[in-house]
């Protein structure tokens, strides 16, 4: 185990999407994370699991029934030893299980308790169900992703679930863990995907205040596809190239490479004409031809790569942005550290595959494990004979 969070112990109550992503981020950085996958009716709920869900990398899985006294006792005991806990239930569920922050802080006042929800722990929508697309809708973020005359286009579920959700929760956990090291006291992190996606759009709020972004006219602003120098264009082979020549000097270099003599940037009313001109030019060559022409320049134009292509890009190869672990190509841990380098020590475990070995590592004896299994509090799968 390596990384800047080595030595920290985190309990992850199994969930989907942003919760596992936050736990992955912490595990990537060296934290000792134990994942608790819930048992329902004697069957482990493998939430988006198996060995292909790389968000489950870096940590073992324990099959546990949180509705049994023994299962709850396991969580209490783990929390006593842990620095942090992550859960992603609706508000009030953990309290009804007797596993809320008030109960666990009685056992460990230093525990940082991370809560991941869509709408937050409070407010009129706190108990509502939803998904990424709903959260980024009411935060205003989705409304910024709209071309003129078209409907808003959501960026898969990257903005709410993972950017505004899991990443912000991991950041909140790291902040509270640092503070707990000074104060000796834990606290509750209320991470909401609405709040997080709103924060991600902070720069646009500044542009709006400065009169540089008009939210009432989507698709007409320089960052939302209005400007021809910040746009995606189709190539001759039906691929795409992205152009982000914001600064005048980069724009001038792009024009030179495109063979356009004009050097002054067109004003607002000329953006559509600029788009038509650029579109016609980019359709004249293939993506590979444009990539060779624009590579190494300051034109701020790059190929739009598919997921299967990105690992082979020379820059990504040089930086090892992607790695292969246990036969699966996936993003490497990020960011980079000069001394405490993060590493990928293990791939994803199927739900309940490590029940006994993981709990042994947290101090449970074999007789205790046998009793817990007999009572249905824990369930073992692959390591049942370990």
Order of alpha helices (4+ residues) and beta strands (2+ residues): beta-alpha-beta-beta-beta-alpha-beta-alpha-alpha-beta-alpha-alpha-beta-alpha-alpha-beta-beta-alpha-alpha-alpha-beta-alpha-alpha-beta-beta-alpha-alpha-beta
